[in-house]
């Protein structure tokens, strides 16, 4: 090659090199320009992150910076150089956020593939195994967190120890041993004296507007318990309210709501005594919405007085109870409200029933009308509900006018039987011959009272617990003595709270007949006997807030027995009523025992008894085990689980009777046979 050719080749190579250098220089300038633009944005994002709290969510910081940084690159440009923030800025951010460096937004991604990779894959400054280890460590609790947990547990343990010490101290100071009576008396003589004047508790039930409150008001007025002046004032007030005929009912219905609505809402009890007997009359609501209050009243009663409206074509309030010829349909009778009340009363232990056919004056004292109603009621109560005919009595009466209430009616010559009050005297004698004496003999040394009302300290009497601003260890309770005897000074126990206290005073409030001027005779009693409604002031109760209406009160004796058992697992035998649908295991319902209702559910079914009709017409009872549901009109032995503990006294049957209601309907009634103690 000649010198000329060599020179030309050299110039050509130099020219190509200059072109390449110029292109590289232009790319460098472009990258430098983009770095200058990106750096302020990175600084701005860093400042935002530094203002966030240390425990802030990282995702809210990372994602915006990635999106902003991605806008700075051209996705189609293959010659993009990755740029990193300055080391000083990175270290500051890491320290403030207390997060591992490998999950910080330290890279501007150059393409879509980079965005799909994990942070550990992208950041090549930290080895993968170290990055994974750092991530695992930061997912664990920090030493400070562990220290807080230890301190919290230490405080809880210390509180438990203090609570145990307090419980031990309380149990040692609480009365758990028998104490002597305040006054020494001849107990047998005092009991004999009080038993000579037996007490009968009667509940008045019936459909709304049948005349229950009016009939009781008339009886109290005729007995002289309510004087003419008081009745005149009630009559005037009733006329001003546009309810002139409600004056007698207002003797019992005393709340503004009851008087304005014209219906009884809650039970009202009135006690009075004659020369040889004592009585307690309980007026109960007849409306379907107040069945729970009626159940409360029945549990405190010995007998029932049922008021039937003779003017209504709806005996037992069934729409087609009376046919064209005056005939009654037994099937339709079963749908009525009075029927439900009587069914509940029978299953809660009421055997003696007086049926007052009321408002006979409106029917001109029609004897045929009275006989037709009497025959239907006899047939239905004996065949359908199981009452004994000899325990049923029927009385034609007019509660508003007072015919056959206390005085004989001159308008009813075809009836020569007892009046309402005379029937009450007869039932008093019959009931006390068979009830309280037998009951007390069965549990001679066991005093049992059911709390029907409770007030704290010197609080105002009410139907629920009344808190007082001043702490007190004194409580006043009202209730009926179910069995046994108790004197002031003796110690008692409350169930299921297991609280205890010492009886300070025992008193009764009873009105004497024909003594309306002093109708609140409060008598301090030396002893409480079975059947009495008493008020007791009890001192030295440690935790008064643990007491509640419905508690059982027993006397603490030397014998360390388990007379009362508390459990939320109850073995019961039930009689099922008519059901809209079967009751499955696990079905929730409301269980009524005494004057308390419990949220409960069906836990298990041990057996179910069905009636099978044979070819010859006879009935055979067949028991089937391992059933999963209960149906209408069955008998069954089941296990019921309640939310709260239920106190049980197995030897007093009346206290173990229960009623089950679901969705506003009475679905079953029965008896608690035993408890399952867990």
Residue pairs with C-beta under 8 A, 6 or more apart in sequence:
1 9
27 79
31 81
34 72
34 73
35 83
37 72
38 69
38 72
38 83
38 108
41 68
41 69
41 72
42 65
42 69
42 85
42 89
43 89
45 61
45 64
45 65
45 68
45 105
46 85
46 89
46 92
46 93
48 61
49 61
49 93
49 96
49 97
50 92
50 93
50 96
52 61
52 97
54 96
54 97
54 98
56 97
58 97
58 99
58 103
61 97
61 105
62 103
62 104
62 105
65 105
66 105
66 109
66 115
69 105
69 108
69 109
70 108
70 109
70 115
72 108
73 80
73 108
73 109
73 110
74 80
75 111
75 112
80 110
80 111
81 110
82 107
82 108
82 110
83 108
84 90
84 106
84 107
85 106
90 101
90 104
90 106
93 104
94 100
94 101
94 104
97 104
99 138
100 131
100 134
100 135
100 138
101 125
101 126
102 119
102 120
102 123
102 125
102 126
102 131
102 134
102 135
103 119
103 135
106 123
106 125
107 114
107 122
107 123
109 115
109 122
114 122
119 131
120 126
120 128
120 131
120 132
120 135
121 128
123 131
126 134
141 149
170 542
170 543
173 542
174 499
174 500
174 540
174 542
175 491
175 500
175 501
175 502
175 540
175 556
176 493
176 500
176 556
177 491
177 556
178 490
178 491
178 555
178 556
178 557
178 558
179 489
179 490
179 491
179 502
179 556
180 489
180 490
181 487
181 488
181 489
181 490
182 487
182 488
182 489
183 487
183 488
183 489
183 526
185 487
185 526
185 527
187 485
187 487
187 527
190 526
190 527
191 485
191 527
191 529
194 527
194 529
194 532
195 437
195 529
196 276
197 273
197 276
197 277
197 278
198 277
198 278
198 428
198 429
198 431
198 432
198 436
198 531
199 277
199 278
199 279
199 280
199 428
199 432
199 531
199 532
199 533
200 277
200 278
200 279
200 280
200 302
200 303
200 424
200 427
200 428
200 431
200 432
201 279
201 280
201 282
201 300
201 301
201 302
201 303
201 480
201 531
201 533
202 279
202 280
202 281
202 282
202 301
202 302
202 303
202 304
202 305
202 424
202 427
203 267
203 282
203 284
203 294
203 297
203 298
203 300
203 301
203 303
203 304
203 305
203 345
203 350
204 212
204 215
204 216
204 281
204 282
204 283
204 284
204 304
204 305
204 306
204 307
205 212
205 284
205 286
205 294
205 298
205 304
205 305
205 306
205 307
205 338
205 341
205 342
205 345
206 212
206 286
206 306
206 307
206 308
206 309
206 338
206 341
207 286
207 309
207 316
207 317
207 336
207 337
207 338
208 263
208 285
208 286
208 287
208 337
209 263
209 286
209 309
210 286
210 307
210 308
210 309
210 338
210 358
211 307
211 309
211 358
211 359
211 399
211 400
212 264
212 283
212 284
212 286
212 307
213 248
213 249
213 250
213 251
213 252
213 253
213 264
213 283
214 246
214 248
214 249
214 399
214 400
215 307
215 356
215 358
215 397
215 399
215 405
215 420
216 251
216 252
216 270
216 281
216 283
217 226
217 247
217 248
217 249
217 250
217 251
217 252
218 248
218 399
218 400
218 402
218 405
218 406
219 281
219 405
219 406
219 420
219 421
220 226
220 251
220 270
220 272
221 231
221 248
221 251
221 402
222 402
222 405
222 406
222 407
222 421
223 272
223 406
223 421
223 513
223 514
224 513
224 514
224 515
224 516
225 270
225 272
225 511
225 513
225 515
225 516
225 519
226 251
226 516
226 519
227 516
227 517
230 251
230 516
231 247
231 248
231 251
234 247
234 248
234 250
234 251
235 244
235 247
237 247
237 250
238 244
238 245
238 246
238 247
238 250
238 259
239 247
241 259
241 260
243 259
243 262
245 400
246 253
246 259
246 262
248 399
248 400
249 262
250 259
252 264
252 268
252 270
252 283
253 259
253 263
253 264
253 268
254 268
255 265
255 266
257 265
258 264
258 265
263 285
263 286
263 287
264 283
264 284
264 285
264 286
264 287
264 290
265 285
265 290
265 293
266 285
266 290
266 293
266 463
267 282
267 283
267 284
267 285
267 293
267 294
267 296
267 297
268 282
268 283
269 280
269 281
269 282
269 283
269 300
269 533
270 280
270 281
270 283
270 511
271 278
271 279
271 280
271 281
271 508
271 509
271 510
271 511
271 533
272 278
272 279
272 510
272 511
272 512
272 513
273 279
273 510
273 511
273 512
273 513
274 513
277 425
277 428
278 510
279 424
279 428
280 300
280 533
282 297
282 300
282 301
284 293
284 294
284 297
284 298
285 293
285 294
286 294
286 337
286 338
286 341
288 337
288 340
288 664
291 340
291 341
291 344
291 661
291 666
292 592
292 597
292 661
294 341
294 344
295 344
295 348
295 592
295 595
295 659
296 594
296 595
298 304
298 344
298 345
298 348
298 350
299 348
299 450
299 594
299 595
299 654
299 657
300 450
300 452
300 480
300 533
300 595
301 350
302 350
302 352
302 427
302 431
302 435
302 531
303 350
303 351
303 352
303 353
303 354
303 427
303 431
304 342
304 345
304 350
304 352
304 353
304 354
305 353
305 354
305 356
305 420
305 424
306 338
306 341
306 342
306 353
306 354
306 355
306 356
307 356
307 358
307 399
308 315
308 338
308 355
308 356
308 357
308 358
308 373
308 377
309 358
309 359
310 357
310 358
310 359
310 360
310 362
310 363
310 369
310 370
310 373
310 396
311 359
311 362
311 363
313 321
313 322
314 321
314 322
314 336
315 321
315 322
315 328
315 333
315 336
315 373
315 376
315 377
316 332
316 333
316 334
316 335
316 336
316 337
316 338
316 339
316 380
317 335
317 336
317 337
317 338
318 329
318 332
318 333
318 334
318 335
318 336
319 332
319 335
320 329
320 332
321 328
321 329
321 332
321 333
321 336
322 328
323 329
326 372
328 372
328 376
330 376
330 379
330 380
330 384
333 339
333 376
333 380
334 380
334 384
334 578
339 380
340 666
342 353
342 381
342 385
343 385
343 577
343 666
343 669
344 659
344 666
344 669
345 353
346 385
346 386
346 387
347 575
347 657
347 659
347 669
347 670
348 654
348 657
348 659
348 669
349 653
349 654
349 657
351 387
351 388
351 391
352 391
352 427
352 430
352 431
353 381
353 387
353 391
353 392
353 393
354 393
354 394
354 395
354 420
354 423
354 424
354 427
355 374
355 377
355 392
355 393
355 394
355 395
356 395
356 397
356 399
356 420
357 370
357 373
357 374
357 394
357 395
357 396
357 397
358 397
358 398
358 399
359 398
359 399
359 400
360 366
360 369
360 370
360 396
360 397
360 398
360 403
360 412
361 398
361 400
361 401
361 403
361 411
363 369
365 396
365 409
365 411
365 412
365 414
367 414
370 394
370 396
370 415
374 394
377 392
377 394
378 389
378 392
381 387
381 392
382 388
382 389
382 392
393 423
395 404
395 417
395 418
395 419
395 420
395 423
396 404
396 409
396 412
396 415
397 403
397 404
397 405
397 409
397 420
398 404
398 405
398 409
399 405
403 409
403 411
403 412
404 412
404 415
404 419
404 420
405 419
405 420
405 421
406 419
406 420
406 421
407 419
408 419
409 415
418 426
432 531
435 531
436 529
436 530
436 531
439 482
439 483
439 530
439 652
440 483
440 484
440 485
440 529
440 530
442 483
442 651
442 652
443 483
443 484
443 651
443 652
444 484
445 484
445 557
445 559
446 483
446 484
446 554
446 555
446 557
446 563
446 649
446 651
447 481
447 483
447 484
447 485
447 486
447 492
447 528
447 553
447 554
447 555
448 481
448 482
448 483
448 484
448 552
448 553
448 554
448 563
448 564
448 649
448 652
448 655
449 477
449 479
449 480
449 481
449 482
449 486
449 528
449 534
449 536
449 552
449 553
449 554
450 479
450 480
450 482
450 550
450 551
450 552
450 553
450 594
450 595
450 655
451 477
451 478
451 479
451 494
451 547
451 548
451 549
451 550
451 551
451 552
451 553
452 478
452 479
452 480
452 533
452 549
452 595
453 461
453 462
453 463
453 477
453 478
453 479
453 549
454 464
454 465
454 475
454 476
454 477
454 478
454 547
454 548
454 549
455 461
455 462
455 465
455 466
455 475
455 476
455 477
456 465
456 466
456 467
456 468
456 472
456 474
456 475
456 476
456 544
457 468
457 470
457 472
457 474
457 475
458 468
458 472
458 474
459 466
459 467
459 468
459 476
460 466
461 476
461 478
463 549
464 549
465 545
465 547
465 548
465 549
472 544
473 501
473 539
473 540
473 541
473 542
473 544
474 504
474 537
474 538
474 539
474 541
475 501
475 537
475 538
475 541
475 544
475 547
476 535
476 536
476 537
476 538
477 535
477 536
477 538
477 547
477 553
478 533
478 534
478 535
478 536
479 533
479 534
479 536
479 553
480 531
480 532
480 533
480 534
481 528
481 529
481 530
481 531
481 532
481 534
482 530
482 652
482 654
482 655
483 530
483 652
484 530
484 555
485 527
485 528
485 529
485 530
486 492
486 503
486 506
486 527
486 528
486 536
486 555
487 503
487 506
487 526
487 527
487 528
488 503
488 504
488 505
488 506
488 526
489 502
489 503
490 502
490 503
490 555
490 556
491 500
491 501
491 502
491 503
491 555
491 556
492 500
492 501
492 502
492 503
492 538
492 553
492 554
492 555
492 556
493 499
493 500
493 553
493 554
493 555
493 556
493 564
494 500
494 501
494 541
494 546
494 547
494 551
494 552
494 553
495 551
495 552
495 553
495 554
495 564
495 566
495 647
496 551
496 566
496 644
496 645
496 646
496 647
497 543
497 546
497 547
497 548
497 551
499 541
499 542
499 543
499 544
499 546
499 547
500 540
500 541
500 542
500 556
501 538
501 539
501 540
501 541
502 538
502 539
502 540
503 536
503 537
503 538
504 536
504 537
504 538
504 539
505 524
505 536
505 537
506 524
506 525
506 526
506 527
506 528
506 534
506 535
506 536
507 522
507 523
507 524
507 525
507 534
507 535
507 536
508 522
508 523
508 525
508 532
508 533
508 534
508 535
509 520
509 521
509 522
509 523
509 535
510 521
510 523
511 519
511 520
511 521
512 518
512 521
515 521
525 532
525 534
528 534
528 536
541 547
548 596
549 595
549 596
550 593
550 594
550 595
550 596
551 647
552 564
552 647
552 649
552 655
554 563
554 564
563 649
563 651
564 647
564 648
564 649
565 647
565 648
565 650
565 675
565 677
566 645
566 646
566 647
566 648
566 675
567 645
567 646
567 648
567 675
567 676
567 677
567 678
568 641
568 642
568 643
568 644
568 645
568 646
569 603
569 639
569 640
569 641
569 675
569 676
569 677
569 678
570 639
570 640
570 641
570 642
570 646
570 648
570 672
570 674
570 675
570 676
571 606
571 637
571 638
571 639
571 672
571 673
571 674
571 675
571 676
572 637
572 638
572 639
572 640
572 658
572 670
572 671
572 672
572 673
573 635
573 636
573 637
573 638
573 670
573 671
573 673
574 630
574 635
574 636
574 637
574 638
574 660
574 668
574 669
574 670
575 634
575 635
575 668
575 669
575 670
576 583
576 630
576 631
576 632
576 633
576 634
576 635
576 636
576 667
576 668
577 632
577 633
577 666
577 667
577 668
577 669
578 632
578 633
579 630
579 631
579 632
579 667
580 665
582 629
582 630
582 631
583 589
583 602
583 629
583 630
583 662
583 667
583 668
584 602
584 628
584 629
585 602
585 603
585 604
585 605
585 628
585 629
586 601
586 602
586 603
587 601
587 602
587 662
588 599
588 600
588 601
588 662
589 600
589 601
589 602
589 660
589 661
589 662
589 667
590 597
590 598
590 599
590 600
590 660
590 661
590 662
591 597
591 598
591 599
591 600
591 640
591 642
591 658
591 659
591 660
592 598
592 658
592 659
592 660
592 661
593 646
593 655
593 656
593 657
593 658
593 672
594 655
598 642
598 643
598 644
598 646
599 642
599 643
599 644
600 640
600 641
600 642
600 643
600 660
601 640
601 641
602 630
602 638
602 639
602 640
603 638
603 639
603 640
603 641
604 638
604 639
605 626
605 627
605 628
605 629
605 630
605 636
605 637
605 638
605 639
606 625
606 636
606 637
606 638
606 639
607 623
607 624
607 625
607 627
607 636
607 637
608 623
608 624
608 625
608 627
608 630
608 631
608 634
608 635
608 636
609 621
609 622
609 623
609 624
609 634
609 635
609 636
610 621
610 622
610 624
610 634
611 619
611 620
611 621
611 633
612 619
612 620
612 621
612 622
613 619
613 620
614 620
627 636
630 636
630 638
630 668
637 673
639 676
646 672
646 675
648 655
648 656
648 672
648 674
648 675
649 655
649 656
650 656
650 674
653 671
656 671
656 672
656 673
657 669
657 670
657 671
657 672
658 669
658 670
658 671
658 672
659 666
659 668
659 669
660 666
660 667
660 668
660 669
660 670
661 667
